[in-house]
């Protein structure tokens, strides 16, 4: 059996794994880093299937890791796209109200953005036509100037190029089994990798990997299917248009975004499903995975049955494409005249659940154990945050241990 030794082995070749690898290679000379990716190529899951929105950072609780890294991540990812000749559109975003009952939540959202020092403005409805003529609102709206869109698949491919240029290595089609004997990682029957430090950024599978060494048993996962509809942008939509998010729910609601190839997307949904890679309702699932998801879902439902039941009923209704278009028409009425919507590339947002109290974990969750680090919850806006967040993991948790 071959034996290869590295300073750091990163499990998972998504954007967080690659960004962390880049940060390590840029921070310390002659360091040996390897990424172990279970798929035959990168970008097949969340890092290549997300909306491509570079968020500005006004949604997130002040002092949360999401709030801390989103603003800087937006700047760095924007610069990376420009430097790498990746298409990027500075569309801006408007958050509109559907009725007067949402005005208080809109004001609180604007105050949060100001507390996070984000460049947003709460504006009267008379100004909306100057920014996004197709949208409608009641009395007020939020305008975010620094929200942009890019192509997530191109971004992760260019980041991998940079990682490899810096001297990093990646192995594909690898199933990892952790064994802590001087940080040994066993990979398949033919290769053994030994590393001084293990970084687990395996996305929806991170908790399963951490449980191999007894970490993360207090958590479960609920996967949510993000379905999109997509059509040519014949309406001439200028900006991204979002609803005021329900403060009792962890998602931003069905919204309209643009793509770099001049299309409109409606979505995503947040339909609870049973599988962490269940991109269609009919996807094959294992019995163990189903039972684990049901356990997590039951704890979540039991904590707040009335609100969760309303949320689940609403999201399941969005399986119907007509329902999705109708929801979007409250924001931009003219979307209802488009009749050639197609299904876009669906994604999965696997949300970490604290099994003890039955709530969804609303920030990045990081666990340390011996000479290993585990990112158990890399939730939105993880794509936007990735570059400074990868540096944070490298500088605060990994390099001090080497």
Secondary structure, 3 states (H helix, E strand, C coil): CEEEEEEEEEECCCHHHHHHHHHHHHHCCCCCEEEECCCCCCCCCHHHHCCCEECCCCCCCCCCHHHHHHHHHHHHHHHHHHHCCCCEECCCEEEECCCHHHHHHHHHHHHHHHHCCCCEEEEEHHHHHHHCCCCCCCCEEEEECCCEEECHHHHHHHHHHHHHHCCCEEECCCCEEEECCCCEEEECCCEEEEEEEEEECCHHHHHHHHHHHCCCCCEEEEEEEECEEEEECCCCCCCEEEECCCCCCCCCCCEEEECCCCEEEEECCCEEECCCCCCCCCCCCCHHHHHHHHHHHHHHHHHCHHHHHHHHHHHHHCCCHHHHHHHHHCCCHHHHHCCCCEECCCEEEEEEEECCCCEECCCCEEEEECCEEEEEECCCCHHHHHHHHHHHHHHHHHHHHC
